[in-house]
Structures are given as structure tokens and as C-alpha cells.
Amino acid sequence: MSGIEGRTAIVTGAGAGIGREIALRLAGAGAKVAACDVVEEGAQECAAAITAAGGEARAYANDVSDAAAVAELCARAAGELGGIHILINNAGITRDALLLRMSEQDWDAVLAVNLKGAFNFVKACARPMMKERWGRVVNIASVVGQMGNAGQANYAAAKAGMIGLTKSAARELAPRGITVNAVAPGFIETAMTRKLDEQARSAYARAIPLGRFGTPGDVADACLFLCSAAAAYITGQVIRVDGGMLM
Ligand code: NAP
């Protein structure tokens, strides 16, 4: 896809699921990929898969909620891969519980990874992107951030926060040629949704007009478009990839 070749892309949570697929596809489009994950083996496996397919990648282990570690990682990746042009804020966790049973720890953990993690990376990548006067940031939010979900007050709040972060960063960074958008997936087949029992899965599938859960590839396609030259005039938007679940 044009506009991606030769760029350096940071993908968080690249060790599994949606992030791994985005990393592989960005590399397939010619980007040099910094595959980041809290689990070192996951990051390494992703980078190895990219290299085996003829692409260029390096693995970085880090926790997105640790601001100092994120700043250090971004400086290292920029030095080793040649600047930073694309950032995919994908790392995310769930700690589901009904409000009355939700612990303070579960609230804090979900906000720290999903929301603060995205802030940490946008902050650390903004300067190198501003220097290039070109950048693409894609934050992986969720339809739940727009519609809410019983049992996910922490996750929905974090994803809604990501959408606010996306729009504010889009306004601040637009004068420097940097676009910032969010992709909001619905239900996607990954480890995160494999936790659902069969009854919940079929109830959710019935609420999806296209009649199925999405694949990581469905989400990666939207991300690649937003990083490409074809999306140069799109910023501050939320693109839902949810089979029509929320209209
Ligand atoms: P996943 O399969 O669980 O992958 C998430 C990756 O992020 C894992 O490799 C995970 O490592 C890593 N990660 C977790 N905490 C981290 C941290 N503190 N620092 C760095 N990396 C960390 O999840 P997924 O389904 O691909 O989800 C990817 C993104 O899409 C998330 O932001 C999620 O909220 C969003 N999303 C998913 C769905 C869906 O239906 N799957 C729907 C809407 C939005 P560990 O596995 O070791 O924790």
C-alpha cells in the first residue's frame, strides 16, 4: 500500500491477536517494524515471523503503562530502525466485573494499560514524527467505548478515553502533518474473546448484521488504510470494524 514502504512502525501488543496481524501486514507493505509486547517471547516471535517472510523487524519487551520505559523504547527504536513514522497503540487488557464487584485494582490496571499506555506512546513518538513532518497514529479502541457494556465499566471508560485522546492529539498534531485516528473493533476472534462462553458468543453473533465475529485481518486492513497515502486527509476519526453491530 503506497506511503508505508520504508517507514518505521511501532506496534504495541504485537505478540498476539490483532497487534501481531497488524505488524505482519505493515511489514508486508514495506514498513520496518518495532514489535513491542509485555511478553518478550511474543515480541520476538512476531519479529521472527516478519524476518522469515523477508521483512525487517526488531523485538522490544516493555509494559506500555511504564512511561519512562516507553520513552526509552521509542528512543532506542528510532535509533535502530531510523526514526518513527507510524504508531499503532494496540496493547490492551480486560478485567471484567459488574460495577459493584469491580475492584480498584481492576479499574486501575485497565486504565493504565489501555489509556495511559496509549498516551505514553503518543507522547514519546510525537517529537520524532514532528521532526519528519509526517506521522500516522492509529489507536485501537473498541465499539464498547462508544456503546458501553455491562461488566466492562473499566474497559469502556478506557476505550472512550482513547477516543478523546485521539481527537485531541489529531487537533494538536495536524499542523505537523501527523494524522491520528482510532479503529474501534467489535467482536474479533482472538484470545480476548475466546474467554466468552458459547451462549454469550452466539448471543453476540446474533447482534452482528454481518453474522460473524471479525478476524484480526479485518482490523489490520482498516489500520493499513489509515497509515497509507490514501488516508492523508482523514484525521480525528473513529472507524468501526464491527460487522455493522453499532450503526
Ligand atoms: P490479545 O490477543 O490479548 O493481545 C493483546 C496483546 O497485548 C497481548 O500480546 C498482550 O500480552 C499485550 N499486552 C497486554 N498488556 C500489555 C502491556 N501492559 N504492555 C504491552 N503489551 C501488553 O488481544 P486482542 O484481542 O488482539 O486485542 C488487541 C486490541 O484490540 C486491544 O486493545 C483490545 O482492547 C482491542 N479490541 C479487541 C477486540 C476483540 O474482540 N478481540 C474488540 C475490540 C477491541 P499478554 O497476552 O501476555 O497479556
py3Dmol code that shows the C-alpha trace and the ligand (Angstrom):
import py3Dmol

protein = """\
ATOM      1  CA  MET A   1       0.000   0.000   0.000  1.00  0.00           C
ATOM      2  CA  SER A   2       1.543   3.304  -1.007  1.00  0.00           C
ATOM      3  CA  GLY A   3       3.013   5.619   1.615  1.00  0.00           C
ATOM      4  CA  ILE A   4       4.025   2.812   4.014  1.00  0.00           C
ATOM      5  CA  GLU A   5       7.167   1.463   2.338  1.00  0.00           C
ATOM      6  CA  GLY A   6      10.387   2.417   4.135  1.00  0.00           C
ATOM      7  CA  ARG A   7       8.574   3.902   7.139  1.00  0.00           C
ATOM      8  CA  THR A   8       9.274   2.768  10.704  1.00  0.00           C
ATOM      9  CA  ALA A   9       6.215   1.471  12.562  1.00  0.00           C
ATOM     10  CA  ILE A  10       5.832   0.812  16.282  1.00  0.00           C
ATOM     11  CA  VAL A  11       3.137  -1.751  17.113  1.00  0.00           C
ATOM     12  CA  THR A  12       2.280  -2.347  20.778  1.00  0.00           C
ATOM     13  CA  GLY A  13       0.867  -5.680  21.905  1.00  0.00           C
ATOM     14  CA  ALA A  14       2.380  -7.230  18.766  1.00  0.00           C
ATOM     15  CA  GLY A  15       2.884 -10.611  20.416  1.00  0.00           C
ATOM     16  CA  ALA A  16      -0.634 -11.897  19.776  1.00  0.00           C
ATOM     17  CA  GLY A  17      -4.010 -11.382  18.142  1.00  0.00           C
ATOM     18  CA  ILE A  18      -4.796  -8.133  16.352  1.00  0.00           C
ATOM     19  CA  GLY A  19      -1.423  -6.481  17.046  1.00  0.00           C
ATOM     20  CA  ARG A  20       0.528  -9.402  15.565  1.00  0.00           C
ATOM     21  CA  GLU A  21      -1.568  -9.285  12.389  1.00  0.00           C
ATOM     22  CA  ILE A  22      -1.142  -5.504  12.044  1.00  0.00           C
ATOM     23  CA  ALA A  23       2.631  -5.857  12.497  1.00  0.00           C
ATOM     24  CA  LEU A  24       2.842  -8.596   9.830  1.00  0.00           C
ATOM     25  CA  ARG A  25       0.759  -6.609   7.343  1.00  0.00           C
ATOM     26  CA  LEU A  26       2.665  -3.347   7.886  1.00  0.00           C
ATOM     27  CA  ALA A  27       5.903  -5.275   7.285  1.00  0.00           C
ATOM     28  CA  GLY A  28       4.336  -6.850   4.193  1.00  0.00           C
ATOM     29  CA  ALA A  29       3.656  -3.326   2.917  1.00  0.00           C
ATOM     30  CA  GLY A  30       7.350  -2.487   3.361  1.00  0.00           C
ATOM     31  CA  ALA A  31       7.482  -0.899   6.834  1.00  0.00           C
ATOM     32  CA  LYS A  32      10.313  -1.579   9.300  1.00  0.00           C
ATOM     33  CA  VAL A  33       8.501  -2.821  12.386  1.00  0.00           C
ATOM     34  CA  ALA A  34       9.264  -2.420  16.083  1.00  0.00           C
ATOM     35  CA  ALA A  35       7.258  -5.318  17.530  1.00  0.00           C
ATOM     36  CA  CYS A  36       6.576  -4.478  21.194  1.00  0.00           C
ATOM     37  CA  ASP A  37       4.949  -6.639  23.825  1.00  0.00           C
ATOM     38  CA  VAL A  38       4.980  -7.088  27.574  1.00  0.00           C
ATOM     39  CA  VAL A  39       5.896 -10.738  26.937  1.00  0.00           C
ATOM     40  CA  GLU A  40       9.367 -10.834  25.394  1.00  0.00           C
ATOM     41  CA  GLU A  41       8.828 -14.180  23.601  1.00  0.00           C
ATOM     42  CA  GLY A  42       5.682 -12.803  21.923  1.00  0.00           C
ATOM     43  CA  ALA A  43       7.553  -9.778  20.585  1.00  0.00           C
ATOM     44  CA  GLN A  44      10.428 -11.988  19.430  1.00  0.00           C
ATOM     45  CA  GLU A  45       8.132 -14.498  17.725  1.00  0.00           C
ATOM     46  CA  CYS A  46       6.385 -11.680  15.828  1.00  0.00           C
ATOM     47  CA  ALA A  47       9.690 -10.119  14.744  1.00  0.00           C
ATOM     48  CA  ALA A  48      10.982 -13.562  13.686  1.00  0.00           C
ATOM     49  CA  ALA A  49       7.837 -14.203  11.599  1.00  0.00           C
ATOM     50  CA  ILE A  50       8.344 -10.860   9.828  1.00  0.00           C
ATOM     51  CA  THR A  51      12.014 -11.556   9.182  1.00  0.00           C
ATOM     52  CA  ALA A  52      11.225 -15.072   7.914  1.00  0.00           C
ATOM     53  CA  ALA A  53       8.782 -13.532   5.419  1.00  0.00           C
ATOM     54  CA  GLY A  54      11.550 -11.236   4.115  1.00  0.00           C
ATOM     55  CA  GLY A  55      10.651  -8.122   6.118  1.00  0.00           C
ATOM     56  CA  GLU A  56      12.571  -6.031   8.645  1.00  0.00           C
ATOM     57  CA  ALA A  57      11.686  -6.062  12.350  1.00  0.00           C
ATOM     58  CA  ARG A  58      13.093  -5.824  15.841  1.00  0.00           C
ATOM     59  CA  ALA A  59      11.534  -7.055  19.061  1.00  0.00           C
ATOM     60  CA  TYR A  60      11.136  -4.848  22.143  1.00  0.00           C
ATOM     61  CA  ALA A  61       9.800  -6.037  25.500  1.00  0.00           C
ATOM     62  CA  ASN A  62       8.031  -3.447  27.612  1.00  0.00           C
ATOM     63  CA  ASP A  63       4.979  -2.602  29.657  1.00  0.00           C
ATOM     64  CA  VAL A  64       3.079   0.218  27.922  1.00  0.00           C
ATOM     65  CA  SER A  65       1.960   1.671  31.265  1.00  0.00           C
ATOM     66  CA  ASP A  66       5.560   2.476  32.304  1.00  0.00           C
ATOM     67  CA  ALA A  67       6.152   5.992  30.922  1.00  0.00           C
ATOM     68  CA  ALA A  68       9.938   6.017  31.438  1.00  0.00           C
ATOM     69  CA  ALA A  69      10.345   2.600  29.784  1.00  0.00           C
ATOM     70  CA  VAL A  70       8.177   3.707  26.844  1.00  0.00           C
ATOM     71  CA  ALA A  71      10.277   6.853  26.299  1.00  0.00           C
ATOM     72  CA  GLU A  72      13.447   4.743  26.385  1.00  0.00           C
ATOM     73  CA  LEU A  73      11.995   2.136  23.996  1.00  0.00           C
ATOM     74  CA  CYS A  74      10.927   4.786  21.468  1.00  0.00           C
ATOM     75  CA  ALA A  75      14.345   6.475  21.538  1.00  0.00           C
ATOM     76  CA  ARG A  76      16.020   3.074  21.004  1.00  0.00           C
ATOM     77  CA  ALA A  77      13.671   2.041  18.198  1.00  0.00           C
ATOM     78  CA  ALA A  78      14.108   5.401  16.441  1.00  0.00           C
ATOM     79  CA  GLY A  79      17.903   4.972  16.590  1.00  0.00           C
ATOM     80  CA  GLU A  80      17.901   1.329  15.492  1.00  0.00           C
ATOM     81  CA  LEU A  81      15.243   1.497  12.770  1.00  0.00           C
ATOM     82  CA  GLY A  82      15.607   5.080  11.505  1.00  0.00           C
ATOM     83  CA  GLY A  83      13.038   7.464  13.030  1.00  0.00           C
ATOM     84  CA  ILE A  84       9.407   6.748  13.934  1.00  0.00           C
ATOM     85  CA  HIS A  85       6.639   7.369  11.403  1.00  0.00           C
ATOM     86  CA  ILE A  86       3.764   5.070  12.340  1.00  0.00           C
ATOM     87  CA  LEU A  87       2.411   4.213  15.787  1.00  0.00           C
ATOM     88  CA  ILE A  88      -0.243   1.568  16.399  1.00  0.00           C
ATOM     89  CA  ASN A  89      -1.464   1.718  20.010  1.00  0.00           C
ATOM     90  CA  ASN A  90      -2.907  -1.783  20.235  1.00  0.00           C
ATOM     91  CA  ALA A  91      -1.887  -3.271  23.615  1.00  0.00           C
ATOM     92  CA  GLY A  92      -4.949  -3.829  25.746  1.00  0.00           C
ATOM     93  CA  ILE A  93      -6.345  -5.918  28.566  1.00  0.00           C
ATOM     94  CA  THR A  94      -9.744  -6.646  30.102  1.00  0.00           C
ATOM     95  CA  ARG A  95     -10.592  -7.240  33.779  1.00  0.00           C
ATOM     96  CA  ASP A  96     -14.376  -7.693  33.565  1.00  0.00           C
ATOM     97  CA  ALA A  97     -16.747  -7.476  36.537  1.00  0.00           C
ATOM     98  CA  LEU A  98     -20.068  -5.855  37.331  1.00  0.00           C
ATOM     99  CA  LEU A  99     -19.609  -2.403  38.870  1.00  0.00           C
ATOM    100  CA  LEU A 100     -20.423  -3.403  42.435  1.00  0.00           C
ATOM    101  CA  ARG A 101     -17.857  -6.190  42.292  1.00  0.00           C
ATOM    102  CA  MET A 102     -15.157  -4.354  40.326  1.00  0.00           C
ATOM    103  CA  SER A 103     -12.038  -3.880  42.431  1.00  0.00           C
ATOM    104  CA  GLU A 104      -9.996  -0.702  42.458  1.00  0.00           C
ATOM    105  CA  GLN A 105      -7.046  -2.775  41.168  1.00  0.00           C
ATOM    106  CA  ASP A 106      -9.042  -3.975  38.147  1.00  0.00           C
ATOM    107  CA  TRP A 107     -10.143  -0.423  37.379  1.00  0.00           C
ATOM    108  CA  ASP A 108      -6.570   0.931  37.667  1.00  0.00           C
ATOM    109  CA  ALA A 109      -4.970  -1.893  35.667  1.00  0.00           C
ATOM    110  CA  VAL A 110      -7.306  -1.492  32.684  1.00  0.00           C
ATOM    111  CA  LEU A 111      -6.969   2.306  32.624  1.00  0.00           C
ATOM    112  CA  ALA A 112      -3.181   2.049  32.994  1.00  0.00           C
ATOM    113  CA  VAL A 113      -2.652  -0.309  30.041  1.00  0.00           C
ATOM    114  CA  ASN A 114      -5.376   0.741  27.606  1.00  0.00           C
ATOM    115  CA  LEU A 115      -5.438   4.514  28.158  1.00  0.00           C
ATOM    116  CA  LYS A 116      -2.246   5.641  29.866  1.00  0.00           C
ATOM    117  CA  GLY A 117      -0.276   3.234  27.674  1.00  0.00           C
ATOM    118  CA  ALA A 118      -1.611   4.938  24.544  1.00  0.00           C
ATOM    119  CA  PHE A 119      -0.830   8.386  25.986  1.00  0.00           C
ATOM    120  CA  ASN A 120       2.725   7.289  26.861  1.00  0.00           C
ATOM    121  CA  PHE A 121       3.401   6.159  23.298  1.00  0.00           C
ATOM    122  CA  VAL A 122       1.763   9.151  21.569  1.00  0.00           C
ATOM    123  CA  LYS A 123       3.830  11.473  23.748  1.00  0.00           C
ATOM    124  CA  ALA A 124       7.084   9.615  23.084  1.00  0.00           C
ATOM    125  CA  CYS A 125       6.501   9.333  19.317  1.00  0.00           C
ATOM    126  CA  ALA A 126       5.143  12.834  18.671  1.00  0.00           C
ATOM    127  CA  ARG A 127       8.549  14.560  18.663  1.00  0.00           C
ATOM    128  CA  PRO A 128      10.254  12.253  16.122  1.00  0.00           C
ATOM    129  CA  MET A 129       7.134  12.413  13.922  1.00  0.00           C
ATOM    130  CA  MET A 130       7.059  16.227  14.175  1.00  0.00           C
ATOM    131  CA  LYS A 131      10.695  16.292  13.079  1.00  0.00           C
ATOM    132  CA  GLU A 132       9.726  14.332   9.945  1.00  0.00           C
ATOM    133  CA  ARG A 133       6.602  16.479   9.438  1.00  0.00           C
ATOM    134  CA  TRP A 134       4.823  13.191   8.728  1.00  0.00           C
ATOM    135  CA  GLY A 135       3.198  10.677  11.016  1.00  0.00           C
ATOM    136  CA  ARG A 136       0.349   8.235  11.384  1.00  0.00           C
ATOM    137  CA  VAL A 137      -1.111   7.235  14.740  1.00  0.00           C
ATOM    138  CA  VAL A 138      -3.830   4.586  14.971  1.00  0.00           C
ATOM    139  CA  ASN A 139      -5.344   3.876  18.386  1.00  0.00           C
ATOM    140  CA  ILE A 140      -7.166   0.564  18.717  1.00  0.00           C
ATOM    141  CA  ALA A 141     -10.267   1.477  20.724  1.00  0.00           C
ATOM    142  CA  SER A 142     -13.477  -0.606  20.803  1.00  0.00           C
ATOM    143  CA  VAL A 143     -17.176  -0.243  19.994  1.00  0.00           C
ATOM    144  CA  VAL A 144     -17.629  -0.726  23.734  1.00  0.00           C
ATOM    145  CA  GLY A 145     -16.075   2.746  24.203  1.00  0.00           C
ATOM    146  CA  GLN A 146     -18.989   4.169  22.229  1.00  0.00           C
ATOM    147  CA  MET A 147     -21.884   1.994  23.400  1.00  0.00           C
ATOM    148  CA  GLY A 148     -20.871   0.829  26.896  1.00  0.00           C
ATOM    149  CA  ASN A 149     -21.133  -2.774  28.071  1.00  0.00           C
ATOM    150  CA  ALA A 150     -22.393  -4.287  31.313  1.00  0.00           C
ATOM    151  CA  GLY A 151     -19.438  -5.797  33.160  1.00  0.00           C
ATOM    152  CA  GLN A 152     -16.869  -3.640  31.376  1.00  0.00           C
ATOM    153  CA  ALA A 153     -17.091  -0.188  33.027  1.00  0.00           C
ATOM    154  CA  ASN A 154     -13.288  -0.005  33.304  1.00  0.00           C
ATOM    155  CA  TYR A 155     -12.637  -1.154  29.720  1.00  0.00           C
ATOM    156  CA  ALA A 156     -15.413   1.003  28.206  1.00  0.00           C
ATOM    157  CA  ALA A 157     -14.141   4.068  30.101  1.00  0.00           C
ATOM    158  CA  ALA A 158     -10.578   3.417  28.918  1.00  0.00           C
ATOM    159  CA  LYS A 159     -11.665   2.974  25.286  1.00  0.00           C
ATOM    160  CA  ALA A 160     -13.895   6.085  25.409  1.00  0.00           C
ATOM    161  CA  GLY A 161     -10.879   7.914  26.846  1.00  0.00           C
ATOM    162  CA  MET A 162      -8.779   6.706  23.916  1.00  0.00           C
ATOM    163  CA  ILE A 163     -11.270   8.292  21.547  1.00  0.00           C
ATOM    164  CA  GLY A 164     -10.920  11.641  23.387  1.00  0.00           C
ATOM    165  CA  LEU A 165      -7.145  11.256  23.259  1.00  0.00           C
ATOM    166  CA  THR A 166      -7.358  10.530  19.522  1.00  0.00           C
ATOM    167  CA  LYS A 167      -9.372  13.665  18.754  1.00  0.00           C
ATOM    168  CA  SER A 168      -7.231  15.955  20.934  1.00  0.00           C
ATOM    169  CA  ALA A 169      -3.957  14.609  19.530  1.00  0.00           C
ATOM    170  CA  ALA A 170      -5.389  14.896  15.998  1.00  0.00           C
ATOM    171  CA  ARG A 171      -6.064  18.598  16.547  1.00  0.00           C
ATOM    172  CA  GLU A 172      -2.655  19.260  18.142  1.00  0.00           C
ATOM    173  CA  LEU A 173      -0.568  17.346  15.637  1.00  0.00           C
ATOM    174  CA  ALA A 174      -2.379  18.121  12.355  1.00  0.00           C
ATOM    175  CA  PRO A 175      -0.265  21.251  11.656  1.00  0.00           C
ATOM    176  CA  ARG A 176       2.816  18.975  11.620  1.00  0.00           C
ATOM    177  CA  GLY A 177       1.457  16.556   9.036  1.00  0.00           C
ATOM    178  CA  ILE A 178       0.528  13.880  11.585  1.00  0.00           C
ATOM    179  CA  THR A 179      -2.873  12.177  11.434  1.00  0.00           C
ATOM    180  CA  VAL A 180      -4.364  10.477  14.491  1.00  0.00           C
ATOM    181  CA  ASN A 181      -7.328   8.135  14.143  1.00  0.00           C
ATOM    182  CA  ALA A 182      -8.982   5.354  16.097  1.00  0.00           C
ATOM    183  CA  VAL A 183     -10.171   1.969  14.908  1.00  0.00           C
ATOM    184  CA  ALA A 184     -13.000   0.557  17.006  1.00  0.00           C
ATOM    185  CA  PRO A 185     -13.338  -3.202  16.558  1.00  0.00           C
ATOM    186  CA  GLY A 186     -16.466  -5.097  17.519  1.00  0.00           C
ATOM    187  CA  PHE A 187     -16.026  -8.763  18.422  1.00  0.00           C
ATOM    188  CA  ILE A 188     -12.846 -10.160  16.898  1.00  0.00           C
ATOM    189  CA  GLU A 189     -11.597 -13.775  17.083  1.00  0.00           C
ATOM    190  CA  THR A 190      -8.600 -13.560  19.469  1.00  0.00           C
ATOM    191  CA  ALA A 191      -7.590 -14.790  22.926  1.00  0.00           C
ATOM    192  CA  MET A 192      -9.579 -11.861  24.371  1.00  0.00           C
ATOM    193  CA  THR A 193     -12.910 -13.156  23.012  1.00  0.00           C
ATOM    194  CA  ARG A 194     -12.087 -16.863  23.382  1.00  0.00           C
ATOM    195  CA  LYS A 195     -12.807 -16.296  27.098  1.00  0.00           C
ATOM    196  CA  LEU A 196     -16.544 -15.895  26.244  1.00  0.00           C
ATOM    197  CA  ASP A 197     -18.762 -18.941  26.800  1.00  0.00           C
ATOM    198  CA  GLU A 198     -20.725 -20.447  23.889  1.00  0.00           C
ATOM    199  CA  GLN A 199     -24.023 -18.889  24.977  1.00  0.00           C
ATOM    200  CA  ALA A 200     -22.556 -15.368  25.091  1.00  0.00           C
ATOM    201  CA  ARG A 201     -20.774 -15.917  21.749  1.00  0.00           C
ATOM    202  CA  SER A 202     -23.950 -16.861  19.905  1.00  0.00           C
ATOM    203  CA  ALA A 203     -25.917 -14.012  21.520  1.00  0.00           C
ATOM    204  CA  TYR A 204     -23.256 -11.529  20.387  1.00  0.00           C
ATOM    205  CA  ALA A 205     -23.064 -13.069  16.885  1.00  0.00           C
ATOM    206  CA  ARG A 206     -26.857 -12.644  16.503  1.00  0.00           C
ATOM    207  CA  ALA A 207     -26.416  -8.891  17.193  1.00  0.00           C
ATOM    208  CA  ILE A 208     -23.938  -8.538  14.304  1.00  0.00           C
ATOM    209  CA  PRO A 209     -25.643  -7.805  10.952  1.00  0.00           C
ATOM    210  CA  LEU A 210     -22.807  -9.498   9.031  1.00  0.00           C
ATOM    211  CA  GLY A 211     -23.432 -12.568  11.191  1.00  0.00           C
ATOM    212  CA  ARG A 212     -19.920 -13.409  12.396  1.00  0.00           C
ATOM    213  CA  PHE A 213     -17.096 -12.287  14.647  1.00  0.00           C
ATOM    214  CA  GLY A 214     -14.375 -10.386  12.775  1.00  0.00           C
ATOM    215  CA  THR A 215     -10.822 -11.569  12.191  1.00  0.00           C
ATOM    216  CA  PRO A 216      -7.596  -9.786  13.151  1.00  0.00           C
ATOM    217  CA  GLY A 217      -7.115  -9.270   9.401  1.00  0.00           C
ATOM    218  CA  ASP A 218     -10.367  -7.276   9.193  1.00  0.00           C
ATOM    219  CA  VAL A 219      -8.951  -4.830  11.766  1.00  0.00           C
ATOM    220  CA  ALA A 220      -5.466  -4.794  10.227  1.00  0.00           C
ATOM    221  CA  ASP A 221      -6.918  -3.816   6.820  1.00  0.00           C
ATOM    222  CA  ALA A 222      -8.509  -0.677   8.325  1.00  0.00           C
ATOM    223  CA  CYS A 223      -5.233   0.214  10.072  1.00  0.00           C
ATOM    224  CA  LEU A 224      -3.225  -0.184   6.891  1.00  0.00           C
ATOM    225  CA  PHE A 225      -5.621   2.075   5.033  1.00  0.00           C
ATOM    226  CA  LEU A 226      -5.296   4.759   7.740  1.00  0.00           C
ATOM    227  CA  CYS A 227      -1.487   4.565   7.518  1.00  0.00           C
ATOM    228  CA  SER A 228      -1.438   4.772   3.724  1.00  0.00           C
ATOM    229  CA  ALA A 229      -1.221   7.763   1.410  1.00  0.00           C
ATOM    230  CA  ALA A 230      -4.889   7.173   0.526  1.00  0.00           C
ATOM    231  CA  ALA A 231      -5.910   8.331   4.033  1.00  0.00           C
ATOM    232  CA  ALA A 232      -3.836  11.531   4.065  1.00  0.00           C
ATOM    233  CA  TYR A 233      -6.929  13.747   4.542  1.00  0.00           C
ATOM    234  CA  ILE A 234      -8.519  11.699   7.342  1.00  0.00           C
ATOM    235  CA  THR A 235      -7.797  12.633  10.960  1.00  0.00           C
ATOM    236  CA  GLY A 236      -9.591  12.581  14.314  1.00  0.00           C
ATOM    237  CA  GLN A 237     -11.961   9.844  13.123  1.00  0.00           C
ATOM    238  CA  VAL A 238     -13.199   6.613  14.641  1.00  0.00           C
ATOM    239  CA  ILE A 239     -13.566   3.826  12.087  1.00  0.00           C
ATOM    240  CA  ARG A 240     -15.702   0.971  13.375  1.00  0.00           C
ATOM    241  CA  VAL A 241     -14.804  -2.535  12.231  1.00  0.00           C
ATOM    242  CA  ASP A 242     -17.699  -4.417  13.766  1.00  0.00           C
ATOM    243  CA  GLY A 243     -19.784  -6.121  11.078  1.00  0.00           C
ATOM    244  CA  GLY A 244     -22.409  -3.386  11.484  1.00  0.00           C
ATOM    245  CA  MET A 245     -23.041  -4.100  15.179  1.00  0.00           C
ATOM    246  CA  LEU A 246     -23.168  -0.384  16.081  1.00  0.00           C
ATOM    247  CA  MET A 247     -24.613   1.957  13.456  1.00  0.00           C
TER     248      MET A 247
END
"""
ligand_1 = """\
48
NAP
P -4.827 -10.136 22.843
O -4.911 -11.289 21.907
O -4.994 -10.352 24.301
O -3.470 -9.352 22.540
C -3.086 -8.214 23.264
C -1.585 -8.164 23.336
O -1.205 -7.036 24.156
C -1.014 -9.413 24.012
O 0.144 -9.854 23.360
C -0.725 -8.906 25.411
O 0.239 -9.666 26.097
C -0.256 -7.482 25.120
N -0.265 -6.687 26.319
C -1.102 -6.789 27.396
N -0.745 -5.924 28.352
C 0.326 -5.248 27.892
C 1.160 -4.236 28.442
N 0.964 -3.748 29.675
N 2.187 -3.764 27.691
C 2.421 -4.259 26.467
N 1.688 -5.239 25.903
C 0.648 -5.722 26.599
O -5.931 -9.034 22.472
P -6.558 -8.629 21.059
O -7.921 -9.186 21.006
O -5.607 -8.864 19.952
O -6.729 -7.064 21.330
C -5.872 -6.085 20.769
C -6.501 -4.720 20.973
O -7.799 -4.695 20.331
C -6.768 -4.380 22.444
O -6.525 -3.017 22.663
C -8.230 -4.673 22.603
O -8.810 -3.929 23.657
C -8.768 -4.271 21.252
N -10.053 -4.883 20.926
C -10.189 -6.232 20.807
C -11.427 -6.772 20.497
C -11.661 -8.246 20.340
O -12.831 -8.640 20.165
N -10.638 -9.082 20.383
C -12.517 -5.922 20.312
C -12.353 -4.552 20.456
C -11.098 -4.043 20.753
P -0.356 -10.820 27.106
O -1.280 -11.653 26.303
O 0.782 -11.553 27.604
O -1.051 -10.052 28.188
"""
view = py3Dmol.view(width=600, height=400)
view.addModel(protein, "pdb")
view.setStyle({"model": 0}, {"cartoon": {"style": "trace"}})
view.addModel(ligand_1, "xyz")
view.setStyle({"model": 1}, {"stick": {}})
view.zoomTo()
view.show()
